[in-house]
Amino acid sequence: MLIEQTPEQVAEWDRQVAEAERACAKANRTGQPVDFGDNMRAWAGLAARSSPMPSRASSGASAAHLEQLEALAARKGFTLDTAGLHHGRKLIAKSEEEIYATLGLPFIEPELREGTDEIALAMKHALPKLVTDHDLHGILHAHTDLSDGVDTLEVMAEATRARGYQYFGVADHSKSAHYAGGLSVEEIDAQHAEINLLNKRYGKSFRILNVFWRLFGPSLPRRSRLF
């Protein structure tokens, strides 16, 4: 999210995001690490600090993070620029992994590069652990073909289970969202019955949750619930 930025700043940030995406795509194709110039410069605008940059972006390193890296490099007798890390005139580290390692730091994930205390934490080997795909145990807020989805409840539940998840949360629209084919009370009752039957089949290995009903339904009168 970009807040209180001029159209020119947003356009410049969009250009740099596209540059970073091209660099990452190149790395994916070749299997080679993305070099410091391609990635860090693209995300944080190190080579274009004279250009107006958004004060905050949702992805990538911040300019403050790069400034702190430059300061750390200088304290260790190195120079850091968009080409990489130099000792005198010699380029000694080009990829992000090499640069962090040469500076005595573990690799700092892009999501942590905020320019706050992540470098100090890295020096203490105390960086927080990020959530990964392995931490996700289920899928929530899915719509079936009863409202504006494209597959049946059973097909979606089976697809979720086949991918190793433990639960699937269905959250179809109610009829108040008539524009999205919202369910009537009768259709909701029928869906609950189907969920119960499927859950009996799955036993303890997998569970279908009616997310919207669990959040809001019990607090409403029976015939007006979800409307």
N, C-alpha and C positions, 0 to 999 in steps of 0.2 A: 504494500500500500504506500502510495506517495501522497504526502499531506502538504497542502499550501505551497505547491510548486507552480512555476509558470509553465505554459505550454512548451516553451523552448527547453526548459530543464527536463521536462518529461520526455520530449522527443530525443534529447541527448542521451538520457538514461536508457531509453528503448533501443537506441543504436548500439550502446555498449552491451546491453543484455544480448542482443543479436550477435555481437562479436564474440561474447563469451560462449554462447551456444554453438557457434561454428567451431570454436577452439575445442570444446568438449566433444563435439561430433567427430572432429579430426582425430582426437585421442582414442575414441571408441573404435574408429575404423582401423587405426594403425596399431593399437595396443600399446602405444608409447605414452609415458607420462606427459601431462600437459605442462608446458614450460611456464615459468613464472611470468614472463612477459605476456603470453597469450591469455593466461587465466586471471592472475591477480590484477593486472593492469585493466583488463576488460571489466572485471567486477567493480573495482574501486576507483578507476580513473586516475591511477598514479601518474600516467604520462600526460594527463590532460587536466591538471589541477587548476589551470587558468580558466577552464570551462566551468560554467555553473553546474553544480551537481546536486541532485536531491540530497537532503540531509539524512534520509533514512530509506533503505530499501529492504524488501522482504527476503532477499537472497544475497549470498556472496559476502566478501570481505568489505569492511568499512575502511574509509581513508584513514581513520584514527588507528585502526589495527596495523595498517601498513606503516604509518608514521612510527608506531611503537617498535615494529620490526626493524625499521631503519635505524632507530636510536640504539636498539640492542646490538645490531650489527656494528655500528660505529664504536660502541664501547668495547667490542671484541676485536677491533682493528680491521673490520671489513667495511665494504661499501655495498649497499643494496640498491639496485635500480631495476628498471623494467626488463633488463636482459638477464638478471640474476644476481648472485652474490659474488663479489670480487674481493680478492686479496691483492692489493696493489692493482696492477693491470690485468691480472690473471682471473679469468672466470672460473670459479671453483665449484659453483653449484647453480644449476639451472632450473630443475624441477622443484615444485613446492616441497616434496618429500626431502630432497637433498638440502634445500635451504633451511628448513626447520631443524633437520638433524645436525647440520654444520653449526647452527646457532645453539646447539645443545638442548633443543626442544623436541618433545614428541609432536607428531603431526596434529595440527589443530584443524578440526573439521570446519568447513566454510560456515556452517550455522552458528559457530561459536566466535567467529571473527568480528566482534562488535566494537573492539577498541576500548573495552572496559578493563576487566582484571584477568582476561583469559591467558595472557602471556605470563603473568605472575603465577597463576595457577598451573600453567604448563611447566614452569620451572620447578614447581614443587611436585610435579606428577599428580596433580589433584584436579584435572579437568573433569567436569561432569560427563556422565555417559549419556549419549543421545539415544532416543527411542529408535529402534530398528524394526524391520519387517518381522523379525523373530519375536518381538514383543507383542505383536498384534494377534489376538486370539479369536477375533470374530469380526463380522461386518454388521454395521448398524445403518439404519435409515435407508432402506431399499424399497422401491415401489414395484409392485407386481403388475400384471396385465389387467388386474381388476380396476386400476386407476390409470396412471399414465406410464406404466412400465411396459416391457415387451415380452416378458416370460411369466409363466405361472409360478405360483408359490413353490410348488414341489421342484420344478426345474431349477429355480434359483437356490433353493436350500441344498439340493444335491450338488450343484456346482460349487457352492460355498464349502460344503463338507468334503468334496473331492480335493479341494485345495488345502486341506489340513486344518481348517478353522474349527472352532468348538461351538460357535453359535452364529445365528443369522437373525438380524432384527428387521422385521417388516414394518413399514410405516406408511401405508397407503393413505391417500387423501380421503377426507370425509366429504360428504356432499356439499358442505359449505364452499369447497373448492370445485364448483361445478365445471369450471373451465378445464380441469384436469381429470374429469371423469370420476369424481369423488364417490366413495361408497355410501350406500344407504345403511341404515341401522340393520336391516335384514341381511345385507351383504356382509357387514362386519360380523354379525353373528355366525354366518356361514363360514367366514374365513377363520374365526376362532375355533369352530368345530374341526375344520381341516387341520389347523395347527395342532390341536389336541391329538388328532389321529396320527399325524406325522411324528409328533414327539413320543408317542407310545411306541412307534416303530423304531425310532432312533435310540430310545432308552437313555442311558447316562452318557453316551458317547458324543451326543450332539443335541443342540436345543434351538428351537425356533422361538423367538421372542416377538410379541406384538408391542413394539416400542411405544407407539403413540398411545395405545390403550393403557399401558402400564403407567405412562407419565400423567395422562389427563383423564382417562375414562372414569376411574372409580369416584372422582370428585364431582361428577355430573349426574343428573337424573338419568335413569336408564334409557328413556326414549329420546333424550336430547344429547346423549354423550357424543363427543367428537364433532358437534355441530355448532 
